[in-house]
């Protein structure tokens, strides 16, 4: 091997040989799980589910879960985020690389396997093993060309920023800031558990106290006192890690890279991160497993790490269809997977002109090809394949089956015709014996022929309200009725709801039931009880109940109405001139008075919540 003399003319070549990293030579082996071999490390990869934790009232629970995960780890960990473009926005996936030294493969695998359950067994956080060699390979930046302050890989230009210190304490907010910037910023975080931490801390403490004894006053003395106080706090913790954080800013053009880097650095420093740029010295590869050998370490306990752990990004949309609107915090499009989760129900509230009816119609339009829709529409605001005007003379004709509809028909028709409900039940039983089923139009004929008071007298009111039988068809059926007469409004509502439930339960696929102007009905206990039954049981028949009303407080008319709200999982709160009661589901105090837009604008704003998580959305025609 030729020797290179140390002389001024060879300094550049010597520096290049010294600083140039070797290729990671990434290989894979399957030993139950998929393991990678890179440099001196053996590792396996997990992906952890991202959640929008910055506006989640349960983020404290999530932080505790992450802290417990980190408290259990015994091997070194690399946390790597990776950007993926969907539509016109970047989304981030978060990967956890559990690694061990490759001196003994079997021993390394044993150590890694001991640590996998720390991330996969938690109930509040979801993580899973990655079994995709191409995906894992994409985390490694090999075969790059470099300049003094940036590198180039394939068609991307990038630069690094190492975190020197941080006064950040906003719990995941920096991740929403990264998303809002609109260009790619990936994060590499190295976690090295500190062995024999007590001995390590005692040495640091002795060193700082010795320095302080020679520096009695001034800025440096105050820094030493602050460090001593921090070391005393860390000494009370069960587990400590050395943490190394590196951000990558990426762009398709070097001129944009400089602009993005300046914006990123200023933004992050304004939130409390102190960083320095990275000089590349002609490196040809960057192994994400070796960040700790290149950057500055920062000692933290698991609780502190949990506040910056990169799992607070917007979840990547998967098969979500058209977006609802724009998340005004991250700038990302917001999606709704309606038939997913522990409930399919939706509560939409907002004063007249706030945009709630337009939004409801837009929401229904998104599911027009995948769901049957039934709308109870007292104010005649919706269109459909079929519109049935109850009270005008036409009425739905159907087979009266079992369940709610069979029980409610005698009560409804008894109130209209003034025939005892018991007698109507007898008519239904007679029809069933002779025809093997009960057709509603045939029951109407029997009611109109009923002999009241000894003389045959066709019931005038029944004849007026039930003239024309109409078969229910199509994927979007709208029930309308005159809501001015309170008595008939209640009866027609119960008829429409009972029929809707009966039809929805017997149709295949997903069904959506919309009750517009719900406040007209849920104040009546009997109506609220019927709606609540659908809210609690509809999921078993793939039914999503959407209740639309003017104010959240409408749901507190009675216990059944409140149960309807509690059994909803998606909430859209448009402008209304009252603060929302503290006892509501969100864990936040929400004041929707200042929400903008509505009927006189081409957009509207609302709060969108799924239980503990709340976002502010802008709804517009172009989303």
C-alpha positions as CSV (number, residue, x, y, z in Angstrom):
1,X,0.0,0.0,0.0
2,X,1.4,3.4,-1.0
3,X,2.1,5.8,1.8
4,X,1.1,9.5,1.5
5,X,3.6,11.9,3.0
6,X,2.4,14.6,5.3
7,X,3.4,17.7,3.5
8,X,1.4,20.9,2.6
9,X,0.6,19.8,-0.9
10,X,-1.1,16.6,0.3
11,X,-3.2,18.2,3.1
12,X,-6.4,18.2,1.0
13,X,-6.0,14.5,0.1
14,X,-5.3,13.6,3.7
15,X,-8.3,15.4,5.0
16,X,-10.5,13.7,2.3
17,X,-9.2,10.3,3.4
18,X,-9.8,11.0,7.1
19,X,-13.3,12.5,6.9
20,X,-14.8,10.4,4.1
21,X,-17.2,7.8,5.6
22,X,-17.2,4.4,4.2
23,X,-20.3,3.1,2.5
24,X,-22.7,1.7,5.0
25,X,-22.8,-1.6,3.0
26,X,-26.3,-2.2,4.1
27,X,-27.3,-5.9,4.2
28,X,-30.4,-7.8,5.5
29,X,-30.9,-11.1,7.2
30,X,-34.2,-12.6,8.4
31,X,-34.1,-14.3,11.8
32,X,-37.8,-14.3,12.7
33,X,-37.8,-10.5,12.3
34,X,-36.0,-8.6,9.5
35,X,-32.6,-7.3,10.6
36,X,-30.3,-4.9,8.9
37,X,-26.5,-4.9,9.1
38,X,-24.7,-1.6,8.6
39,X,-21.2,-0.8,9.6
40,X,-20.7,-2.1,13.2
41,X,-24.4,-2.2,13.9
42,X,-27.1,-4.8,13.7
43,X,-30.6,-3.3,13.9
44,X,-34.3,-3.8,13.3
45,X,-36.9,-1.1,12.4
46,X,-40.3,-0.3,13.8
47,X,-42.7,2.4,12.6
48,X,-44.6,4.4,15.3
49,X,-48.0,5.9,14.6
50,X,-48.0,9.7,14.3
51,X,-50.8,11.7,16.0
52,X,-51.6,15.4,16.0
53,X,-50.6,15.7,19.7
54,X,-50.1,19.5,19.8
55,X,-53.9,20.1,20.1
56,X,-54.8,16.9,21.9
57,X,-55.9,17.2,25.5
58,X,-54.6,13.6,26.0
59,X,-51.1,14.5,25.0
60,X,-50.0,14.2,28.6
61,X,-51.0,10.6,28.6
62,X,-49.2,10.1,25.3
63,X,-46.0,11.7,26.8
64,X,-46.2,9.4,29.8
65,X,-46.5,6.4,27.4
66,X,-43.5,7.5,25.5
67,X,-41.5,8.1,28.7
68,X,-42.4,4.6,29.9
69,X,-41.2,3.2,26.6
70,X,-37.9,5.0,26.8
71,X,-37.5,4.1,30.5
72,X,-37.5,0.4,29.5
73,X,-35.0,0.5,26.7
74,X,-31.5,-1.1,27.3
75,X,-30.1,-0.7,23.8
76,X,-29.2,2.3,21.7
77,X,-32.1,3.8,19.6
78,X,-32.1,5.9,16.5
79,X,-35.4,7.7,15.7
80,X,-35.7,8.8,12.1
81,X,-38.4,10.7,10.4
82,X,-39.0,10.4,6.6
83,X,-41.1,12.7,4.4
84,X,-43.5,11.5,1.8
85,X,-45.4,13.7,-0.6
86,X,-49.2,13.1,-1.0
87,X,-50.9,15.5,-3.3
88,X,-49.3,18.9,-2.7
89,X,-48.2,18.4,0.9
90,X,-45.5,16.5,2.8
91,X,-46.4,14.1,5.5
92,X,-43.9,12.4,7.9
93,X,-43.4,8.8,9.0
94,X,-41.5,8.1,12.2
95,X,-39.2,5.0,12.4
96,X,-37.4,3.6,15.4
97,X,-34.2,1.7,14.8
98,X,-33.2,-0.6,17.7
99,X,-29.5,-1.3,17.3
100,X,-26.7,-3.2,19.0
101,X,-23.0,-3.7,18.2
102,X,-22.4,-6.5,15.6
103,X,-19.5,-8.2,17.5
104,X,-21.9,-11.1,18.2
105,X,-24.9,-11.5,15.9
106,X,-26.9,-13.7,18.3
107,X,-26.2,-11.6,21.3
108,X,-27.2,-8.4,19.4
109,X,-30.4,-10.0,18.3
110,X,-31.2,-11.1,21.8
111,X,-30.7,-7.5,23.1
112,X,-32.9,-6.0,20.3
113,X,-35.7,-8.6,20.9
114,X,-35.7,-7.6,24.6
115,X,-36.5,-4.0,23.6
116,X,-39.1,-4.6,20.9
117,X,-42.0,-5.0,23.4
118,X,-41.2,-1.6,24.9
119,X,-42.6,0.0,21.8
120,X,-45.2,-2.6,20.6
121,X,-47.0,-3.5,23.8
122,X,-48.3,-0.1,24.8
123,X,-52.0,0.6,24.7
124,X,-51.8,4.3,24.1
125,X,-49.2,4.2,21.3
126,X,-49.1,2.0,18.2
127,X,-45.9,0.7,16.7
128,X,-45.2,-2.2,14.4
129,X,-42.2,-4.0,12.9
130,X,-41.2,-2.9,9.4
131,X,-40.7,-5.8,6.9
132,X,-39.7,-3.9,3.8
133,X,-36.0,-3.8,2.7
134,X,-36.5,-1.0,0.2
135,X,-38.2,1.2,2.9
136,X,-35.5,0.6,5.4
137,X,-32.8,1.3,2.7
138,X,-34.4,4.7,2.0
139,X,-33.5,5.8,5.5
140,X,-29.8,5.6,4.6
141,X,-28.1,8.4,2.7
142,X,-25.4,6.6,0.8
143,X,-23.5,7.6,-2.4
144,X,-23.9,11.3,-1.9
145,X,-21.8,14.1,-3.4
146,X,-20.9,17.0,-1.1
147,X,-20.0,20.6,-1.0
148,X,-18.7,22.4,2.1
149,X,-22.2,23.0,3.5
150,X,-24.6,20.8,1.6
151,X,-24.9,17.4,0.0
152,X,-26.6,16.0,-3.0
153,X,-28.4,12.6,-3.2
154,X,-30.1,11.7,-6.4
155,X,-32.2,14.8,-7.3
156,X,-32.2,16.3,-3.8
157,X,-30.0,18.8,-2.1
158,X,-29.7,18.8,1.6
159,X,-28.0,20.3,4.6
160,X,-27.8,19.4,8.3
161,X,-28.4,21.3,11.5
162,X,-27.2,19.8,14.8
163,X,-29.0,20.8,18.0
164,X,-26.6,22.3,20.6
165,X,-29.1,23.2,23.3
166,X,-32.8,23.8,23.7
167,X,-35.1,25.8,25.9
168,X,-38.1,24.3,24.1
169,X,-41.0,23.3,26.3
170,X,-44.1,23.5,24.1
171,X,-44.8,19.8,23.8
172,X,-44.8,18.7,20.1
173,X,-45.5,22.2,18.7
174,X,-42.3,22.3,16.8
175,X,-43.5,19.4,14.7
176,X,-46.6,21.4,13.6
177,X,-44.3,24.3,12.8
178,X,-42.2,22.0,10.6
179,X,-45.3,20.9,8.7
180,X,-46.4,24.5,8.3
181,X,-43.1,25.5,6.6
182,X,-44.1,23.5,3.6
183,X,-40.7,22.0,2.6
184,X,-39.0,18.8,3.8
185,X,-37.3,18.8,7.2
186,X,-36.4,15.3,8.5
187,X,-35.1,14.6,12.0
188,X,-32.6,12.1,13.2
189,X,-32.5,11.5,17.0
190,X,-30.0,9.3,18.7
191,X,-30.7,7.9,22.2
192,X,-27.9,6.3,24.2
193,X,-28.9,5.0,27.7
194,X,-26.3,6.1,30.2
195,X,-24.9,3.1,32.1
196,X,-23.8,3.7,35.7
197,X,-25.5,7.1,35.6
198,X,-24.8,7.8,39.3
199,X,-21.0,7.6,38.9
200,X,-21.3,9.6,35.7
201,X,-23.3,12.4,37.4
202,X,-21.0,12.5,40.5
203,X,-18.0,13.1,38.2
204,X,-19.9,15.9,36.3
205,X,-21.0,17.4,39.6
206,X,-17.5,17.4,41.1
207,X,-16.2,19.0,37.9
208,X,-18.8,21.8,37.9
209,X,-18.3,22.5,41.6
210,X,-14.6,22.7,41.2
211,X,-15.0,25.2,38.3
212,X,-17.4,27.2,40.4
213,X,-14.9,27.4,43.3
214,X,-12.6,29.5,41.0
215,X,-15.4,31.5,39.4
216,X,-17.4,33.2,42.2
217,X,-19.4,35.7,40.1
218,X,-20.3,36.7,36.6
219,X,-22.1,35.1,33.7
220,X,-20.1,31.9,33.6
221,X,-20.7,31.4,37.4
222,X,-24.4,31.7,36.9
223,X,-24.2,29.1,34.1
224,X,-22.3,26.7,36.3
225,X,-24.9,27.1,39.1
226,X,-27.7,26.4,36.6
227,X,-25.9,23.3,35.5
228,X,-25.4,22.1,39.0
229,X,-29.1,22.6,39.7
230,X,-29.9,20.6,36.6
231,X,-27.5,17.8,37.6
232,X,-29.2,17.6,41.0
233,X,-32.6,17.2,39.3
234,X,-31.2,14.5,36.9
235,X,-29.7,12.7,39.8
236,X,-33.3,12.0,41.1
237,X,-34.3,10.3,37.8
238,X,-34.2,6.6,37.3
239,X,-33.0,6.7,33.7
240,X,-30.9,9.1,31.7
241,X,-29.9,9.1,28.0
242,X,-27.5,11.0,26.0
243,X,-29.5,12.6,23.2
244,X,-28.2,13.7,19.8
245,X,-30.6,15.6,17.5
246,X,-30.0,16.5,13.8
247,X,-32.4,18.1,11.4
248,X,-32.1,17.7,7.6
249,X,-33.4,20.4,5.3
250,X,-34.0,19.1,1.8
251,X,-34.8,20.8,-1.5
252,X,-34.8,20.0,-5.2
253,X,-32.7,23.1,-6.0
254,X,-29.6,24.5,-4.2
255,X,-30.9,28.1,-4.3
256,X,-34.1,27.0,-2.6
257,X,-32.1,25.0,-0.1
258,X,-30.3,28.2,1.1
259,X,-33.7,30.0,1.5
260,X,-35.3,27.1,3.3
261,X,-32.3,26.7,5.6
262,X,-32.4,30.3,6.7
263,X,-36.1,30.2,7.3
264,X,-35.8,26.9,9.2
265,X,-33.0,28.1,11.4
266,X,-34.7,31.3,12.3
267,X,-38.0,29.6,13.0
268,X,-36.6,26.9,15.2
269,X,-34.4,29.3,17.1
270,X,-37.4,31.4,17.9
271,X,-39.0,28.4,19.5
272,X,-36.0,27.7,21.8
273,X,-33.7,25.4,19.7
274,X,-30.0,26.4,19.5
275,X,-28.4,24.9,16.4
276,X,-25.2,24.9,14.3
277,X,-24.7,24.1,10.6
278,X,-22.8,21.1,9.5
279,X,-19.6,21.1,7.4
280,X,-19.4,18.0,5.2
281,X,-15.7,17.7,4.2
282,X,-16.5,15.6,1.2
283,X,-18.3,12.8,2.9
284,X,-19.7,10.2,0.6
285,X,-22.3,8.6,2.9
286,X,-24.2,9.4,6.1
287,X,-25.2,6.5,8.2
288,X,-28.2,7.5,10.4
289,X,-27.0,4.9,13.0
290,X,-23.8,6.9,13.6
291,X,-25.2,10.4,14.3
292,X,-23.9,10.2,17.9
293,X,-20.3,10.2,16.7
294,X,-20.7,13.4,14.7
295,X,-23.0,15.7,16.8
296,X,-23.3,17.2,20.3
297,X,-24.8,15.1,23.1
298,X,-27.5,16.5,25.3
299,X,-28.3,14.6,28.6
300,X,-32.1,14.2,29.2
301,X,-34.4,12.0,31.2
302,X,-37.2,10.0,29.5
303,X,-39.9,12.6,30.5
304,X,-38.0,15.4,28.8
305,X,-37.3,13.3,25.7
306,X,-41.0,12.5,25.4
307,X,-41.8,16.2,24.9
308,X,-39.7,16.4,21.7
309,X,-40.1,12.8,20.5
310,X,-41.1,13.1,16.8
311,X,-44.5,11.4,16.8
312,X,-46.7,14.5,16.8
313,X,-47.0,14.9,13.0
314,X,-50.2,14.7,11.0
315,X,-51.2,11.1,10.3
316,X,-50.7,10.2,6.7
317,X,-54.0,10.0,4.8
318,X,-54.8,6.6,3.5
319,X,-57.8,5.9,1.3
320,X,-59.6,9.0,2.7
321,X,-61.2,10.3,-0.4
322,X,-61.7,14.0,-0.9
323,X,-60.5,16.4,1.9
324,X,-62.9,18.2,4.2
325,X,-60.9,21.4,4.4
326,X,-57.6,22.9,5.5
327,X,-56.1,22.5,9.0
328,X,-55.3,26.1,9.9
329,X,-52.5,25.1,12.2
330,X,-50.5,22.9,9.9
331,X,-51.8,23.9,6.5
332,X,-52.5,20.3,5.8
333,X,-55.7,19.0,4.2
334,X,-58.0,17.4,6.8
335,X,-59.8,14.1,6.0
336,X,-62.6,12.1,7.6
337,X,-62.8,8.3,7.5
338,X,-66.5,8.2,8.6
339,X,-66.9,4.5,9.0
340,X,-63.9,3.9,11.2
341,X,-63.5,3.8,15.0
342,X,-65.7,3.1,18.0
343,X,-68.5,5.2,16.6
344,X,-69.6,6.4,13.2
345,X,-71.8,9.3,14.5
346,X,-71.3,13.0,13.8
347,X,-72.6,16.1,15.6
348,X,-72.6,19.4,13.6
349,X,-73.6,22.6,15.3
350,X,-73.7,26.3,14.2
351,X,-76.0,29.2,14.1
352,X,-78.0,30.1,10.9
353,X,-75.7,31.3,8.2
354,X,-72.5,29.9,9.8
355,X,-72.0,27.4,7.0
356,X,-73.1,24.2,8.7
357,X,-75.8,23.2,6.1
358,X,-73.4,23.7,3.2
359,X,-70.8,21.7,5.0
360,X,-73.3,18.9,5.8
361,X,-74.3,18.7,2.1
362,X,-70.6,18.7,1.1
363,X,-69.9,15.9,3.6
364,X,-72.8,13.8,2.2
365,X,-71.5,14.4,-1.3
366,X,-68.2,12.8,-0.4
367,X,-69.9,9.6,0.4
368,X,-72.5,9.6,-2.4
369,X,-70.9,6.6,-4.2
370,X,-70.3,4.4,-1.1
371,X,-73.3,4.9,1.2
372,X,-77.1,5.0,1.2
373,X,-78.3,8.4,2.6
374,X,-81.6,9.1,4.4
375,X,-82.3,12.8,5.3
376,X,-84.9,14.1,7.7
377,X,-85.2,17.7,6.3
378,X,-87.9,19.9,8.1
379,X,-86.6,23.1,6.5
380,X,-86.4,21.8,2.9
381,X,-82.7,22.5,2.4
382,X,-81.5,19.2,0.9
383,X,-81.9,17.5,-2.5
384,X,-82.0,13.8,-3.3
385,X,-82.8,11.0,-5.7
386,X,-86.2,10.9,-4.1
387,X,-88.1,13.5,-2.0
388,X,-91.1,12.5,0.0
389,X,-93.4,15.3,1.2
390,X,-95.1,13.9,4.3
391,X,-98.3,15.8,5.0
392,X,-98.9,16.7,1.4
393,X,-100.8,13.5,0.6
394,X,-98.0,11.3,-0.5
395,X,-96.5,8.8,1.9
396,X,-93.8,6.1,1.8
397,X,-95.1,2.6,1.2
398,X,-93.2,-0.2,2.7
399,X,-93.4,-3.6,4.3
400,X,-93.8,-3.3,8.1
401,X,-91.2,-5.6,9.6
402,X,-90.2,-6.3,13.1
403,X,-88.5,-4.0,15.5
404,X,-89.0,-0.3,16.2
405,X,-91.2,0.3,13.1
406,X,-93.7,-2.4,14.1
407,X,-94.1,-0.9,17.5
408,X,-94.3,2.8,16.5
409,X,-96.8,2.5,13.6
410,X,-99.9,1.8,15.9
411,X,-99.0,4.8,18.1
412,X,-98.5,7.2,15.1
413,X,-101.6,6.1,13.2
414,X,-103.6,6.0,16.4
415,X,-102.8,9.7,17.1
416,X,-103.7,10.7,13.5
417,X,-106.8,8.7,13.1
418,X,-108.0,8.7,16.7
419,X,-108.3,4.9,16.5
420,X,-107.0,3.1,19.6
421,X,-103.5,1.7,19.0
422,X,-104.6,-1.7,20.2
423,X,-107.2,-1.8,17.4
424,X,-104.6,-0.9,14.8
425,X,-102.4,-3.7,16.1
426,X,-105.3,-6.1,15.5
427,X,-105.6,-4.8,11.9
428,X,-101.8,-5.4,11.4
429,X,-102.2,-9.0,12.8
430,X,-105.1,-9.7,10.4
431,X,-103.2,-8.4,7.4
432,X,-100.2,-10.5,8.3
433,X,-102.3,-13.7,8.6
434,X,-103.9,-13.2,5.3
435,X,-100.9,-11.9,3.3
436,X,-97.9,-13.2,5.3
437,X,-96.7,-9.6,5.6
438,X,-98.0,-6.1,6.4
439,X,-97.9,-3.5,3.6
440,X,-98.3,0.0,4.9
441,X,-100.7,1.2,2.1
442,X,-103.0,-1.8,2.9
443,X,-103.0,-0.8,6.6
444,X,-104.0,2.8,5.6
445,X,-106.9,1.4,3.6
446,X,-108.1,-0.6,6.6
447,X,-107.8,2.5,8.9
448,X,-109.9,4.6,6.5
449,X,-112.6,2.0,6.5
450,X,-112.7,1.6,10.2
451,X,-116.2,1.8,11.7
452,X,-116.2,4.5,14.4
453,X,-119.3,4.9,16.6
454,X,-121.5,2.4,14.7
455,X,-121.4,3.9,11.2
456,X,-118.9,3.5,8.4
457,X,-117.0,6.8,8.3
458,X,-113.9,7.0,6.2
459,X,-111.3,8.9,8.3
460,X,-111.1,12.3,6.8
461,X,-107.7,13.2,8.3
462,X,-106.1,9.9,7.3
463,X,-107.5,10.3,3.8
464,X,-106.0,13.9,3.6
465,X,-102.5,13.0,4.8
466,X,-102.2,9.5,3.2
467,X,-103.4,9.8,-0.4
468,X,-100.6,8.6,-2.6
469,X,-98.3,5.6,-1.7
470,X,-94.7,6.0,-2.8
471,X,-92.1,3.3,-3.0
472,X,-88.8,4.3,-1.4
473,X,-85.9,3.9,-3.9
474,X,-82.5,5.4,-4.7
475,X,-79.3,6.0,-2.7
476,X,-80.4,9.4,-1.3
477,X,-83.9,9.8,0.1
478,X,-85.2,13.0,1.7
479,X,-88.2,13.2,4.0
480,X,-89.8,16.6,4.3
481,X,-92.9,17.6,6.3
482,X,-94.7,20.7,7.6
483,X,-93.0,21.5,10.8
484,X,-95.4,24.4,11.7
485,X,-98.0,22.1,13.4
486,X,-96.2,20.7,16.4
487,X,-98.5,17.7,16.7
488,X,-97.9,16.5,13.1
489,X,-94.3,17.5,13.1
490,X,-93.7,15.1,16.0
491,X,-95.7,12.3,14.4
492,X,-94.2,12.6,10.9
493,X,-90.7,12.8,12.4
494,X,-91.3,9.5,14.3
495,X,-92.7,7.9,11.1
496,X,-89.8,9.1,9.0
497,X,-87.2,8.1,11.6
498,X,-88.7,4.7,12.2
499,X,-88.9,4.0,8.5
500,X,-85.4,5.2,8.0
501,X,-84.1,2.9,10.7
502,X,-86.0,0.0,9.2
503,X,-84.7,0.6,5.7
504,X,-81.1,1.3,6.8
505,X,-81.0,-1.9,8.9
506,X,-82.1,-4.0,5.9
507,X,-79.9,-2.5,3.3
508,X,-76.4,-3.7,2.7
509,X,-73.3,-1.5,2.9
510,X,-72.8,1.8,4.7
511,X,-75.7,4.0,5.5
512,X,-75.9,7.6,6.6
513,X,-78.9,9.0,8.5
514,X,-79.1,12.8,8.7
515,X,-81.4,14.7,11.1
516,X,-81.4,18.3,10.2
517,X,-82.5,21.0,12.7
518,X,-82.3,18.3,15.5
519,X,-83.2,20.8,18.2
520,X,-86.8,20.7,16.9
521,X,-87.0,17.1,17.9
522,X,-84.6,16.2,20.7
523,X,-86.3,18.6,23.2
524,X,-89.1,16.0,23.2
525,X,-88.0,13.1,25.4
526,X,-89.7,10.4,23.3
527,X,-88.0,11.6,20.1
528,X,-84.7,12.0,21.8
529,X,-85.0,8.4,23.1
530,X,-85.5,7.1,19.6
531,X,-82.6,9.0,18.2
532,X,-80.4,7.9,21.1
533,X,-81.2,4.3,20.4
534,X,-80.0,4.7,16.8
535,X,-76.9,6.6,18.1
536,X,-76.0,3.7,20.4
537,X,-76.8,0.8,18.2
538,X,-76.4,2.1,14.6
539,X,-72.7,1.1,14.3
540,X,-73.7,-2.6,14.4
541,X,-75.6,-2.1,11.1
542,X,-73.0,0.2,9.6
543,X,-75.2,3.3,10.2
544,X,-73.7,6.7,10.7
545,X,-76.0,9.2,12.4
546,X,-75.4,12.9,11.7
547,X,-77.3,15.3,13.9
548,X,-77.3,18.9,12.8
549,X,-78.4,21.7,15.2
550,X,-77.8,25.3,16.0
551,X,-76.0,25.2,19.4
552,X,-74.1,22.6,21.3
553,X,-76.3,23.4,24.3
554,X,-79.2,21.9,22.4
555,X,-77.9,18.5,23.3
556,X,-78.5,19.2,27.0
557,X,-82.3,19.3,26.8
558,X,-82.5,15.9,28.5
559,X,-80.4,12.9,29.3
560,X,-81.2,11.2,26.0
561,X,-80.1,14.2,24.0
562,X,-76.9,14.3,25.9
563,X,-76.3,10.6,25.2
564,X,-76.6,11.3,21.5
565,X,-73.7,13.8,21.8
566,X,-71.7,11.4,23.9
567,X,-72.2,8.6,21.4
568,X,-70.9,10.8,18.6
569,X,-67.2,10.7,17.8
570,X,-66.8,13.4,15.2
571,X,-67.8,17.0,16.1
572,X,-67.9,20.0,13.8
573,X,-68.6,23.3,15.6
574,X,-69.4,26.3,13.5
575,X,-70.0,29.9,14.7
576,X,-72.4,30.3,17.6
577,X,-72.8,33.1,20.0
578,X,-72.1,31.1,23.2
579,X,-69.1,29.5,24.8
580,X,-69.2,25.8,24.9
581,X,-69.9,24.2,28.3
582,X,-66.8,23.0,30.2
583,X,-68.4,19.6,30.7
584,X,-68.3,18.9,27.0
585,X,-66.1,16.2,25.5
586,X,-63.1,18.1,24.3
587,X,-61.1,19.0,27.4
588,X,-60.7,22.5,26.1
589,X,-62.6,25.7,26.6
590,X,-63.8,26.6,23.2
591,X,-65.2,29.9,22.1
592,X,-66.7,29.6,18.6
593,X,-68.0,33.3,18.5
594,X,-65.1,34.5,16.4
595,X,-65.2,31.8,13.7
596,X,-65.3,33.5,10.3
597,X,-67.1,32.9,7.0
598,X,-70.6,31.5,6.4
599,X,-73.4,32.0,3.9
600,X,-72.2,35.5,2.7
601,X,-68.7,34.2,2.0
602,X,-67.1,31.4,-0.1
603,X,-65.7,29.8,2.9
604,X,-66.4,29.0,6.6
605,X,-64.4,28.1,9.7
606,X,-65.2,25.5,12.2
607,X,-63.6,23.5,15.1
608,X,-63.3,19.8,14.2
609,X,-62.8,17.4,17.0
610,X,-62.4,13.7,17.4
611,X,-62.8,13.2,21.2
612,X,-59.8,14.8,22.8
613,X,-58.2,16.1,19.6
614,X,-59.4,19.4,18.2
615,X,-58.4,21.3,15.0
616,X,-59.5,24.5,13.4
617,X,-60.5,24.0,9.8
618,X,-61.2,26.3,6.8
619,X,-64.0,24.9,4.6
620,X,-64.2,26.3,1.1
621,X,-65.3,25.2,-2.3
622,X,-61.8,24.4,-3.5
623,X,-60.8,22.9,-0.1
